[in-house]
Amino acid sequence: MKIGAFVEIVNYAVVWERDGGTCGICGLPADPTLWELDHVVPLALGGLHEYANVQVSHRTCNRSKGAKAA
Ligand SMILES: [Zn+2]
């Protein structure tokens, strides 16, 4: 059981290395200076800020996904 809404300290560099610099939404390479951290399950929908729920994403992909979810 998880207690409360504990979240990990997510290191962007670790996520970037894990995902190989590839956008998890469209599957294309992302720009190492312009990428954003995307929450696979949006925080608004109960997703957690933890490694298992984050991925590299293009800023544009992340924004368009957020618009659809909202
Ligand atoms: Zn993308």
N, CA, C, O and the ligand as a Tripos MOL2 file, in Angstrom:
@<TRIPOS>MOLECULE
protein
  281   279    71     0     0
PROTEIN
NO_CHARGES

@<TRIPOS>ATOM
      1 N           0.8430   -1.1960    0.0000 N.3       1 MET1
      2 CA          0.0000    0.0000    0.0000 C.3       1 MET1
      3 C           0.8820    1.2510    0.0000 C.2       1 MET1
      4 O           1.8700    1.3440    0.7280 O.2       1 MET1
      5 N           0.4970    2.1840   -0.8220 N.am      2 LYS2
      6 CA          1.2190    3.4370   -0.8350 C.3       2 LYS2
      7 C           0.5880    4.3760    0.1900 C.2       2 LYS2
      8 O          -0.6290    4.4140    0.3700 O.2       2 LYS2
      9 N           1.4370    5.1120    0.8350 N.am      3 ILE3
     10 CA          0.9340    6.0460    1.8280 C.3       3 ILE3
     11 C           0.8130    7.4400    1.2250 C.2       3 ILE3
     12 O           1.8050    8.0170    0.7800 O.2       3 ILE3
     13 N          -0.3790    7.9670    1.2110 N.am      4 GLY4
     14 CA         -0.5830    9.3000    0.6830 C.3       4 GLY4
     15 C          -0.2140    9.3970   -0.7790 C.2       4 GLY4
     16 O          -0.3790    8.4380   -1.5330 O.2       4 GLY4
     17 N           0.2760   10.5320   -1.1760 N.am      5 ALA5
     18 CA          0.6230   10.7610   -2.5730 C.3       5 ALA5
     19 C           2.1260   10.9250   -2.7000 C.2       5 ALA5
     20 O           2.6010   11.8960   -3.2900 O.2       5 ALA5
     21 N           2.8690    9.9920   -2.1550 N.am      6 PHE6
     22 CA          4.3180   10.0670   -2.2330 C.3       6 PHE6
     23 C           4.7730   10.0790   -3.6760 C.2       6 PHE6
     24 O           4.2760    9.3040   -4.4930 O.2       6 PHE6
     25 N           5.6900   10.9290   -3.9880 N.am      7 VAL7
     26 CA          6.2430   10.9620   -5.3360 C.3       7 VAL7
     27 C           7.7590   10.9510   -5.2590 C.2       7 VAL7
     28 O           8.3530   11.4390   -4.2970 O.2       7 VAL7
     29 N           8.3700   10.3900   -6.2830 N.am      8 GLU8
     30 CA          9.8200   10.3200   -6.3320 C.3       8 GLU8
     31 C          10.3960   11.6390   -6.8110 C.2       8 GLU8
     32 O           9.7110   12.4540   -7.4300 O.2       8 GLU8
     33 N          11.6520   11.8260   -6.5130 N.am      9 ILE9
     34 CA         12.3840   12.9250   -7.1280 C.3       9 ILE9
     35 C          12.7920   12.3920   -8.4920 C.2       9 ILE9
     36 O          13.6450   11.5100   -8.5930 O.2       9 ILE9
     37 N          12.1900   12.9200   -9.5230 N.am     10 VAL10
     38 CA         12.4720   12.4400  -10.8720 C.3      10 VAL10
     39 C          13.5700   13.2830  -11.5140 C.2      10 VAL10
     40 O          13.4160   14.4870  -11.7180 O.2      10 VAL10
     41 N          14.6650   12.6280  -11.8210 N.am     11 ASN11
     42 CA         15.8030   13.2980  -12.4590 C.3      11 ASN11
     43 C          15.6220   13.2410  -13.9810 C.2      11 ASN11
     44 O          15.5970   12.1630  -14.5760 O.2      11 ASN11
     45 N          15.4980   14.4170  -14.5930 N.am     12 TYR12
     46 CA         15.2590   14.4790  -16.0400 C.3      12 TYR12
     47 C          16.3270   13.7290  -16.8300 C.2      12 TYR12
     48 O          16.0160   13.0520  -17.8090 O.2      12 TYR12
     49 N          17.5820   13.8490  -16.4060 N.am     13 ALA13
     50 CA         18.6710   13.2070  -17.1440 C.3      13 ALA13
     51 C          18.5020   11.6940  -17.1480 C.2      13 ALA13
     52 O          18.8270   11.0320  -18.1330 O.2      13 ALA13
     53 N          17.9980   11.1540  -16.0590 N.am     14 VAL14
     54 CA         17.7880    9.7150  -15.9550 C.3      14 VAL14
     55 C          16.6830    9.2680  -16.9080 C.2      14 VAL14
     56 O          16.8010    8.2390  -17.5730 O.2      14 VAL14
     57 N          15.6180   10.0470  -16.9660 N.am     15 VAL15
     58 CA         14.5060    9.7230  -17.8620 C.3      15 VAL15
     59 C          14.9560    9.7940  -19.3200 C.2      15 VAL15
     60 O          14.6120    8.9440  -20.1410 O.2      15 VAL15
     61 N          15.7320   10.8270  -19.6130 N.am     16 TRP16
     62 CA         16.2410   11.0010  -20.9840 C.3      16 TRP16
     63 C          17.0830    9.8040  -21.4050 C.2      16 TRP16
     64 O          16.9200    9.2800  -22.5070 O.2      16 TRP16
     65 N          17.9820    9.3730  -20.5280 N.am     17 GLU17
     66 CA         18.8490    8.2280  -20.8250 C.3      17 GLU17
     67 C          18.0130    6.9600  -20.9630 C.2      17 GLU17
     68 O          18.2410    6.1650  -21.8750 O.2      17 GLU17
     69 N          17.0700    6.7690  -20.0860 N.am     18 ARG18
     70 CA         16.2410    5.5610  -20.1130 C.3      18 ARG18
     71 C          15.4650    5.4500  -21.4140 C.2      18 ARG18
     72 O          15.3760    4.3760  -22.0100 O.2      18 ARG18
     73 N          14.9000    6.5820  -21.8490 N.am     19 ASP19
     74 CA         14.0760    6.5820  -23.0560 C.3      19 ASP19
     75 C          14.8940    6.7880  -24.3280 C.2      19 ASP19
     76 O          14.3470    6.8010  -25.4310 O.2      19 ASP19
     77 N          16.1960    6.9480  -24.1690 N.am     20 GLY20
     78 CA         17.0590    7.1050  -25.3320 C.3      20 GLY20
     79 C          16.7810    8.3800  -26.1150 C.2      20 GLY20
     80 O          17.0590    8.4530  -27.3120 O.2      20 GLY20
     81 N          16.2320    9.3820  -25.4370 N.am     21 GLY21
     82 CA         15.9670   10.6560  -26.1010 C.3      21 GLY21
     83 C          14.8300   10.5780  -27.1110 C.2      21 GLY21
     84 O          14.7160   11.4250  -27.9970 O.2      21 GLY21
     85 N          13.9920    9.5610  -26.9710 N.am     22 THR22
     86 CA         12.8810    9.3860  -27.9050 C.3      22 THR22
     87 C          11.5590    9.7820  -27.2650 C.2      22 THR22
     88 O          11.2650    9.4010  -26.1310 O.2      22 THR22
     89 N          10.7690   10.5480  -27.9990 N.am     23 CYS23
     90 CA          9.4560   10.9630  -27.5200 C.3      23 CYS23
     91 C           8.5600    9.7370  -27.3330 C.2      23 CYS23
     92 O           8.3940    8.9340  -28.2510 O.2      23 CYS23
     93 N           7.9910    9.6040  -26.1440 N.am     24 GLY24
     94 CA          7.1440    8.4540  -25.8550 C.3      24 GLY24
     95 C           5.7580    8.5530  -26.4700 C.2      24 GLY24
     96 O           4.9920    7.5890  -26.4490 O.2      24 GLY24
     97 N           5.4370    9.7160  -27.0150 N.am     25 ILE25
     98 CA          4.1060    9.9120  -27.5940 C.3      25 ILE25
     99 C           4.1060    9.6210  -29.0920 C.2      25 ILE25
    100 O           3.2350    8.9030  -29.5840 O.2      25 ILE25
    101 N           5.0790   10.1750  -29.8230 N.am     26 CYS26
    102 CA          5.1030    9.9750  -31.2780 C.3      26 CYS26
    103 C           6.2140    9.0270  -31.7220 C.2      26 CYS26
    104 O           6.2160    8.5670  -32.8640 O.2      26 CYS26
    105 N           7.1660    8.7310  -30.8190 N.am     27 GLY27
    106 CA          8.2120    7.7770  -31.1530 C.3      27 GLY27
    107 C           9.3870    8.3380  -31.9380 C.2      27 GLY27
    108 O          10.2640    7.5880  -32.3650 O.2      27 GLY27
    109 N           9.4110    9.6400  -32.1280 N.am     28 LEU28
    110 CA         10.5100   10.2590  -32.8640 C.3      28 LEU28
    111 C          11.5150   10.8650  -31.8900 C.2      28 LEU28
    112 O          11.1740   11.1750  -30.7490 O.2      28 LEU28
    113 N          12.7680   11.0320  -32.3490 N.am     29 PRO29
    114 CA         13.7880   11.6220  -31.4810 C.3      29 PRO29
    115 C          13.3800   13.0210  -31.0090 C.2      29 PRO29
    116 O          12.8080   13.8060  -31.7650 O.2      29 PRO29
    117 N          13.6860   13.3100  -29.7520 N.am     30 ALA30
    118 CA         13.3640   14.6230  -29.2070 C.3      30 ALA30
    119 C          14.6320   15.4660  -29.1170 C.2      30 ALA30
    120 O          15.7440   14.9430  -29.1850 O.2      30 ALA30
    121 N          14.4520   16.7640  -28.9640 N.am     31 ASP31
    122 CA         15.5740   17.6890  -28.8360 C.3      31 ASP31
    123 C          15.9970   17.7300  -27.3730 C.2      31 ASP31
    124 O          15.1890   18.0570  -26.5040 O.2      31 ASP31
    125 N          17.2640   17.3990  -27.0910 N.am     32 PRO32
    126 CA         17.7240   17.3470  -25.6930 C.3      32 PRO32
    127 C          17.5950   18.6630  -24.9310 C.2      32 PRO32
    128 O          17.6500   18.6750  -23.7020 O.2      32 PRO32
    129 N          17.4240   19.7610  -25.6480 N.am     33 THR33
    130 CA         17.3080   21.0460  -24.9640 C.3      33 THR33
    131 C          15.8660   21.5490  -24.9000 C.2      33 THR33
    132 O          15.5790   22.5480  -24.2400 O.2      33 THR33
    133 N          14.9590   20.8480  -25.5920 N.am     34 LEU34
    134 CA         13.5820   21.3470  -25.6460 C.3      34 LEU34
    135 C          12.5240   20.3440  -25.2100 C.2      34 LEU34
    136 O          11.3330   20.6530  -25.2580 O.2      34 LEU34
    137 N          12.9250   19.1630  -24.7900 N.am     35 TRP35
    138 CA         11.9230   18.1520  -24.4490 C.3      35 TRP35
    139 C          11.2340   18.4720  -23.1240 C.2      35 TRP35
    140 O          11.7150   19.2580  -22.3080 O.2      35 TRP35
    141 N          10.1020   17.8320  -22.9570 N.am     36 GLU36
    142 CA          9.3710   17.9990  -21.7090 C.3      36 GLU36
    143 C           9.1120   16.6410  -21.0900 C.2      36 GLU36
    144 O           9.0900   15.6160  -21.7710 O.2      36 GLU36
    145 N           8.9170   16.6600  -19.7950 N.am     37 LEU37
    146 CA          8.5840   15.4380  -19.0810 C.3      37 LEU37
    147 C           7.0760   15.2380  -19.1910 C.2      37 LEU37
    148 O           6.2980   16.0750  -18.7340 O.2      37 LEU37
    149 N           6.6700   14.1280  -19.7980 N.am     38 ASP38
    150 CA          5.2380   13.8480  -19.9360 C.3      38 ASP38
    151 C           4.8230   12.8120  -18.9120 C.2      38 ASP38
    152 O           5.5530   11.8550  -18.6540 O.2      38 ASP38
    153 N           3.6550   13.0030  -18.3310 N.am     39 HIS39
    154 CA          3.1060   12.0070  -17.4120 C.3      39 HIS39
    155 C           2.2150   11.0850  -18.2260 C.2      39 HIS39
    156 O           1.2320   11.5380  -18.8120 O.2      39 HIS39
    157 N           2.5410    9.8040  -18.2730 N.am     40 VAL40
    158 CA          1.7850    8.8350  -19.0610 C.3      40 VAL40
    159 C           0.3200    8.8530  -18.6130 C.2      40 VAL40
    160 O          -0.5900    8.9610  -19.4350 O.2      40 VAL40
    161 N           0.1120    8.7480  -17.3180 N.am     41 VAL41
    162 CA         -1.2170    8.9530  -16.7490 C.3      41 VAL41
    163 C          -1.1790   10.3540  -16.1430 C.2      41 VAL41
    164 O          -0.4580   10.5850  -15.1730 O.2      41 VAL41
    165 N          -1.9400   11.2880  -16.7000 N.am     42 PRO42
    166 CA         -1.9000   12.6730  -16.2180 C.3      42 PRO42
    167 C          -2.1110   12.7740  -14.7090 C.2      42 PRO42
    168 O          -2.8870   12.0210  -14.1210 O.2      42 PRO42
    169 N          -1.4100   13.7110  -14.1060 N.am     43 LEU43
    170 CA         -1.5500   13.9140  -12.6650 C.3      43 LEU43
    171 C          -2.9970   14.1840  -12.3070 C.2      43 LEU43
    172 O          -3.4740   13.7710  -11.2500 O.2      43 LEU43
    173 N          -3.6920   14.8820  -13.1950 N.am     44 ALA44
    174 CA         -5.0930   15.2170  -12.9500 C.3      44 ALA44
    175 C          -5.9820   13.9770  -12.9110 C.2      44 ALA44
    176 O          -7.0860   14.0060  -12.3680 O.2      44 ALA44
    177 N          -5.4780   12.8820  -13.4980 N.am     45 LEU45
    178 CA         -6.2640   11.6470  -13.5330 C.3      45 LEU45
    179 C          -5.7420   10.6180  -12.5380 C.2      45 LEU45
    180 O          -6.0760    9.4360  -12.6190 O.2      45 LEU45
    181 N          -4.9250   11.0760  -11.6050 N.am     46 GLY46
    182 CA         -4.4390   10.1680  -10.5800 C.3      46 GLY46
    183 C          -3.0580    9.6110  -10.8150 C.2      46 GLY46
    184 O          -2.5740    8.8020  -10.0240 O.2      46 GLY46
    185 N          -2.4020   10.0340  -11.9050 N.am     47 GLY47
    186 CA         -1.0480    9.5650  -12.1820 C.3      47 GLY47
    187 C          -0.0760   10.1340  -11.1620 C.2      47 GLY47
    188 O          -0.3280   11.1870  -10.5770 O.2      47 GLY47
    189 N           1.0190    9.4470  -10.9510 N.am     48 LEU48
    190 CA          2.0060    9.9070   -9.9870 C.3      48 LEU48
    191 C           3.2530   10.4390  -10.6740 C.2      48 LEU48
    192 O           3.5860   10.0500  -11.7930 O.2      48 LEU48
    193 N           3.9300   11.3350   -9.9770 N.am     49 HIS49
    194 CA          5.1840   11.8810  -10.4920 C.3      49 HIS49
    195 C           6.2890   10.9270  -10.0770 C.2      49 HIS49
    196 O           6.9850   11.1590   -9.0890 O.2      49 HIS49
    197 N           6.4450    9.8510  -10.8390 N.am     50 GLU50
    198 CA          7.4380    8.8330  -10.5340 C.3      50 GLU50
    199 C           7.9730    8.2830  -11.8520 C.2      50 GLU50
    200 O           7.3530    8.4540  -12.9020 O.2      50 GLU50
    201 N           9.1210    7.6260  -11.7900 N.am     51 TYR51
    202 CA          9.7570    7.1300  -13.0170 C.3      51 TYR51
    203 C           8.8390    6.2450  -13.8550 C.2      51 TYR51
    204 O           8.8720    6.2930  -15.0850 O.2      51 TYR51
    205 N           8.0330    5.4470  -13.1920 N.am     52 ALA52
    206 CA          7.1740    4.5240  -13.9270 C.3      52 ALA52
    207 C           6.0810    5.2460  -14.7210 C.2      52 ALA52
    208 O           5.4620    4.6590  -15.6080 O.2      52 ALA52
    209 N           5.8530    6.4980  -14.4040 N.am     53 ASN53
    210 CA          4.7600    7.2300  -15.0510 C.3      53 ASN53
    211 C           5.2090    8.4540  -15.8430 C.2      53 ASN53
    212 O           4.3950    9.3100  -16.1900 O.2      53 ASN53
    213 N           6.5030    8.5330  -16.1250 N.am     54 VAL54
    214 CA          6.9630    9.6800  -16.9050 C.3      54 VAL54
    215 C           7.7240    9.2000  -18.1360 C.2      54 VAL54
    216 O           8.2550    8.0900  -18.1610 O.2      54 VAL54
    217 N           7.7660   10.0430  -19.1410 N.am     55 GLN55
    218 CA          8.4910    9.7180  -20.3630 C.3      55 GLN55
    219 C           8.9380   10.9990  -21.0420 C.2      55 GLN55
    220 O           8.4300   12.0850  -20.7660 O.2      55 GLN55
    221 N           9.9040   10.8430  -21.9390 N.am     56 VAL56
    222 CA         10.3710   11.9780  -22.7310 C.3      56 VAL56
    223 C           9.2700   12.3210  -23.7310 C.2      56 VAL56
    224 O           8.6310   11.4230  -24.2780 O.2      56 VAL56
    225 N           9.0480   13.5870  -23.9680 N.am     57 SER57
    226 CA          8.0720   13.9790  -24.9840 C.3      57 SER57
    227 C           8.4700   15.3060  -25.6130 C.2      57 SER57
    228 O           9.1620   16.1260  -25.0090 O.2      57 SER57
    229 N           8.0100   15.4910  -26.8460 N.am     58 HIS58
    230 CA          8.1680   16.8000  -27.4820 C.3      58 HIS58
    231 C           7.2090   17.7430  -26.7770 C.2      58 HIS58
    232 O           6.1570   17.3280  -26.2900 O.2      58 HIS58
    233 N           7.5780   19.0020  -26.7280 N.am     59 ARG59
    234 CA          6.6930   19.9950  -26.1300 C.3      59 ARG59
    235 C           5.3410   20.0000  -26.8560 C.2      59 ARG59
    236 O           4.2860   20.0680  -26.2260 O.2      59 ARG59
    237 N           5.3950   19.9260  -28.1820 N.am     60 THR60
    238 CA          4.1500   19.9800  -28.9650 C.3      60 THR60
    239 C           3.2840   18.7400  -28.7350 C.2      60 THR60
    240 O           2.0610   18.8390  -28.6350 O.2      60 THR60
    241 N           3.9270   17.5760  -28.6520 N.am     61 CYS61
    242 CA          3.1790   16.3380  -28.4120 C.3      61 CYS61
    243 C           2.5230   16.3830  -27.0380 C.2      61 CYS61
    244 O           1.3630   16.0050  -26.8750 O.2      61 CYS61
    245 N           3.2730   16.8460  -26.0690 N.am     62 ASN62
    246 CA          2.7770   16.9000  -24.7030 C.3      62 ASN62
    247 C           1.5810   17.8450  -24.6050 C.2      62 ASN62
    248 O           0.5870   17.5330  -23.9480 O.2      62 ASN62
    249 N           1.6800   18.9810  -25.2500 N.am     63 ARG63
    250 CA          0.5890   19.9700  -25.2030 C.3      63 ARG63
    251 C          -0.6710   19.4450  -25.9010 C.2      63 ARG63
    252 O          -1.7810   19.6120  -25.3960 O.2      63 ARG63
    253 N          -0.4920   18.8140  -27.0550 N.am     64 SER64
    254 CA         -1.6700   18.3450  -27.7830 C.3      64 SER64
    255 C          -2.3420   17.2090  -27.0310 C.2      64 SER64
    256 O          -3.5660   17.0820  -27.0470 O.2      64 SER64
    257 N          -1.5390   16.3860  -26.3750 N.am     65 LYS65
    258 CA         -2.0970   15.2960  -25.5840 C.3      65 LYS65
    259 C          -2.8940   15.8650  -24.4200 C.2      65 LYS65
    260 O          -3.9920   15.3990  -24.1180 O.2      65 LYS65
    261 N          -2.3270   16.8830  -23.7680 N.am     66 GLY66
    262 CA         -3.0080   17.4950  -22.6360 C.3      66 GLY66
    263 C          -4.3330   18.1040  -23.0400 C.2      66 GLY66
    264 O          -5.3080   18.0450  -22.2900 O.2      66 GLY66
    265 N          -4.3680   18.6900  -24.2260 N.am     67 ALA67
    266 CA         -5.5860   19.3220  -24.7080 C.3      67 ALA67
    267 C          -6.6780   18.2810  -24.9170 C.2      67 ALA67
    268 O          -7.8530   18.5250  -24.6430 O.2      67 ALA67
    269 N          -6.2590   17.0970  -25.4160 N.am     68 LYS68
    270 CA         -7.2340   16.0330  -25.6390 C.3      68 LYS68
    271 C          -7.7710   15.4880  -24.3210 C.2      68 LYS68
    272 O          -8.9610   15.2090  -24.1810 O.2      68 LYS68
    273 N          -6.8680   15.3450  -23.3670 N.am     69 ALA69
    274 CA         -7.2720   14.7900  -22.0730 C.3      69 ALA69
    275 C          -8.2300   15.7300  -21.3590 C.2      69 ALA69
    276 O          -9.1010   15.2920  -20.6080 O.2      69 ALA69
    277 N          -8.0610   17.0220  -21.5980 N.am     70 ALA70
    278 CA         -8.8920   18.0120  -20.9060 C.3      70 ALA70
    279 C         -10.2030   18.1790  -21.6780 C.2      70 ALA70
    280 O         -11.0600   18.9670  -21.2760 O.2      70 ALA70
    281 ZN          6.6610   13.6210  -30.0600 Zn       71 ZN71
@<TRIPOS>BOND
     1     1     2 1
     2     2     3 1
     3     3     4 2
     4     3     5 am
     5     5     6 1
     6     6     7 1
     7     7     8 2
     8     7     9 am
     9     9    10 1
    10    10    11 1
    11    11    12 2
    12    11    13 am
    13    13    14 1
    14    14    15 1
    15    15    16 2
    16    15    17 am
    17    17    18 1
    18    18    19 1
    19    19    20 2
    20    19    21 am
    21    21    22 1
    22    22    23 1
    23    23    24 2
    24    23    25 am
    25    25    26 1
    26    26    27 1
    27    27    28 2
    28    27    29 am
    29    29    30 1
    30    30    31 1
    31    31    32 2
    32    31    33 am
    33    33    34 1
    34    34    35 1
    35    35    36 2
    36    35    37 am
    37    37    38 1
    38    38    39 1
    39    39    40 2
    40    39    41 am
    41    41    42 1
    42    42    43 1
    43    43    44 2
    44    43    45 am
    45    45    46 1
    46    46    47 1
    47    47    48 2
    48    47    49 am
    49    49    50 1
    50    50    51 1
    51    51    52 2
    52    51    53 am
    53    53    54 1
    54    54    55 1
    55    55    56 2
    56    55    57 am
    57    57    58 1
    58    58    59 1
    59    59    60 2
    60    59    61 am
    61    61    62 1
    62    62    63 1
    63    63    64 2
    64    63    65 am
    65    65    66 1
    66    66    67 1
    67    67    68 2
    68    67    69 am
    69    69    70 1
    70    70    71 1
    71    71    72 2
    72    71    73 am
    73    73    74 1
    74    74    75 1
    75    75    76 2
    76    75    77 am
    77    77    78 1
    78    78    79 1
    79    79    80 2
    80    79    81 am
    81    81    82 1
    82    82    83 1
    83    83    84 2
    84    83    85 am
    85    85    86 1
    86    86    87 1
    87    87    88 2
    88    87    89 am
    89    89    90 1
    90    90    91 1
    91    91    92 2
    92    91    93 am
    93    93    94 1
    94    94    95 1
    95    95    96 2
    96    95    97 am
    97    97    98 1
    98    98    99 1
    99    99   100 2
   100    99   101 am
   101   101   102 1
   102   102   103 1
   103   103   104 2
   104   103   105 am
   105   105   106 1
   106   106   107 1
   107   107   108 2
   108   107   109 am
   109   109   110 1
   110   110   111 1
   111   111   112 2
   112   111   113 am
   113   113   114 1
   114   114   115 1
   115   115   116 2
   116   115   117 am
   117   117   118 1
   118   118   119 1
   119   119   120 2
   120   119   121 am
   121   121   122 1
   122   122   123 1
   123   123   124 2
   124   123   125 am
   125   125   126 1
   126   126   127 1
   127   127   128 2
   128   127   129 am
   129   129   130 1
   130   130   131 1
   131   131   132 2
   132   131   133 am
   133   133   134 1
   134   134   135 1
   135   135   136 2
   136   135   137 am
   137   137   138 1
   138   138   139 1
   139   139   140 2
   140   139   141 am
   141   141   142 1
   142   142   143 1
   143   143   144 2
   144   143   145 am
   145   145   146 1
   146   146   147 1
   147   147   148 2
   148   147   149 am
   149   149   150 1
   150   150   151 1
   151   151   152 2
   152   151   153 am
   153   153   154 1
   154   154   155 1
   155   155   156 2
   156   155   157 am
   157   157   158 1
   158   158   159 1
   159   159   160 2
   160   159   161 am
   161   161   162 1
   162   162   163 1
   163   163   164 2
   164   163   165 am
   165   165   166 1
   166   166   167 1
   167   167   168 2
   168   167   169 am
   169   169   170 1
   170   170   171 1
   171   171   172 2
   172   171   173 am
   173   173   174 1
   174   174   175 1
   175   175   176 2
   176   175   177 am
   177   177   178 1
   178   178   179 1
   179   179   180 2
   180   179   181 am
   181   181   182 1
   182   182   183 1
   183   183   184 2
   184   183   185 am
   185   185   186 1
   186   186   187 1
   187   187   188 2
   188   187   189 am
   189   189   190 1
   190   190   191 1
   191   191   192 2
   192   191   193 am
   193   193   194 1
   194   194   195 1
   195   195   196 2
   196   195   197 am
   197   197   198 1
   198   198   199 1
   199   199   200 2
   200   199   201 am
   201   201   202 1
   202   202   203 1
   203   203   204 2
   204   203   205 am
   205   205   206 1
   206   206   207 1
   207   207   208 2
   208   207   209 am
   209   209   210 1
   210   210   211 1
   211   211   212 2
   212   211   213 am
   213   213   214 1
   214   214   215 1
   215   215   216 2
   216   215   217 am
   217   217   218 1
   218   218   219 1
   219   219   220 2
   220   219   221 am
   221   221   222 1
   222   222   223 1
   223   223   224 2
   224   223   225 am
   225   225   226 1
   226   226   227 1
   227   227   228 2
   228   227   229 am
   229   229   230 1
   230   230   231 1
   231   231   232 2
   232   231   233 am
   233   233   234 1
   234   234   235 1
   235   235   236 2
   236   235   237 am
   237   237   238 1
   238   238   239 1
   239   239   240 2
   240   239   241 am
   241   241   242 1
   242   242   243 1
   243   243   244 2
   244   243   245 am
   245   245   246 1
   246   246   247 1
   247   247   248 2
   248   247   249 am
   249   249   250 1
   250   250   251 1
   251   251   252 2
   252   251   253 am
   253   253   254 1
   254   254   255 1
   255   255   256 2
   256   255   257 am
   257   257   258 1
   258   258   259 1
   259   259   260 2
   260   259   261 am
   261   261   262 1
   262   262   263 1
   263   263   264 2
   264   263   265 am
   265   265   266 1
   266   266   267 1
   267   267   268 2
   268   267   269 am
   269   269   270 1
   270   270   271 1
   271   271   272 2
   272   271   273 am
   273   273   274 1
   274   274   275 1
   275   275   276 2
   276   275   277 am
   277   277   278 1
   278   278   279 1
   279   279   280 2
@<TRIPOS>SUBSTRUCTURE
     1 MET1         2 RESIDUE 1 A MET
     2 LYS2         6 RESIDUE 1 A LYS
     3 ILE3        10 RESIDUE 1 A ILE
     4 GLY4        14 RESIDUE 1 A GLY
     5 ALA5        18 RESIDUE 1 A ALA
     6 PHE6        22 RESIDUE 1 A PHE
     7 VAL7        26 RESIDUE 1 A VAL
     8 GLU8        30 RESIDUE 1 A GLU
     9 ILE9        34 RESIDUE 1 A ILE
    10 VAL10       38 RESIDUE 1 A VAL
    11 ASN11       42 RESIDUE 1 A ASN
    12 TYR12       46 RESIDUE 1 A TYR
    13 ALA13       50 RESIDUE 1 A ALA
    14 VAL14       54 RESIDUE 1 A VAL
    15 VAL15       58 RESIDUE 1 A VAL
    16 TRP16       62 RESIDUE 1 A TRP
    17 GLU17       66 RESIDUE 1 A GLU
    18 ARG18       70 RESIDUE 1 A ARG
    19 ASP19       74 RESIDUE 1 A ASP
    20 GLY20       78 RESIDUE 1 A GLY
    21 GLY21       82 RESIDUE 1 A GLY
    22 THR22       86 RESIDUE 1 A THR
    23 CYS23       90 RESIDUE 1 A CYS
    24 GLY24       94 RESIDUE 1 A GLY
    25 ILE25       98 RESIDUE 1 A ILE
    26 CYS26      102 RESIDUE 1 A CYS
    27 GLY27      106 RESIDUE 1 A GLY
    28 LEU28      110 RESIDUE 1 A LEU
    29 PRO29      114 RESIDUE 1 A PRO
    30 ALA30      118 RESIDUE 1 A ALA
    31 ASP31      122 RESIDUE 1 A ASP
    32 PRO32      126 RESIDUE 1 A PRO
    33 THR33      130 RESIDUE 1 A THR
    34 LEU34      134 RESIDUE 1 A LEU
    35 TRP35      138 RESIDUE 1 A TRP
    36 GLU36      142 RESIDUE 1 A GLU
    37 LEU37      146 RESIDUE 1 A LEU
    38 ASP38      150 RESIDUE 1 A ASP
    39 HIS39      154 RESIDUE 1 A HIS
    40 VAL40      158 RESIDUE 1 A VAL
    41 VAL41      162 RESIDUE 1 A VAL
    42 PRO42      166 RESIDUE 1 A PRO
    43 LEU43      170 RESIDUE 1 A LEU
    44 ALA44      174 RESIDUE 1 A ALA
    45 LEU45      178 RESIDUE 1 A LEU
    46 GLY46      182 RESIDUE 1 A GLY
    47 GLY47      186 RESIDUE 1 A GLY
    48 LEU48      190 RESIDUE 1 A LEU
    49 HIS49      194 RESIDUE 1 A HIS
    50 GLU50      198 RESIDUE 1 A GLU
    51 TYR51      202 RESIDUE 1 A TYR
    52 ALA52      206 RESIDUE 1 A ALA
    53 ASN53      210 RESIDUE 1 A ASN
    54 VAL54      214 RESIDUE 1 A VAL
    55 GLN55      218 RESIDUE 1 A GLN
    56 VAL56      222 RESIDUE 1 A VAL
    57 SER57      226 RESIDUE 1 A SER
    58 HIS58      230 RESIDUE 1 A HIS
    59 ARG59      234 RESIDUE 1 A ARG
    60 THR60      238 RESIDUE 1 A THR
    61 CYS61      242 RESIDUE 1 A CYS
    62 ASN62      246 RESIDUE 1 A ASN
    63 ARG63      250 RESIDUE 1 A ARG
    64 SER64      254 RESIDUE 1 A SER
    65 LYS65      258 RESIDUE 1 A LYS
    66 GLY66      262 RESIDUE 1 A GLY
    67 ALA67      266 RESIDUE 1 A ALA
    68 LYS68      270 RESIDUE 1 A LYS
    69 ALA69      274 RESIDUE 1 A ALA
    70 ALA70      278 RESIDUE 1 A ALA
    71 ZN71       281 GROUP 0 **** ****
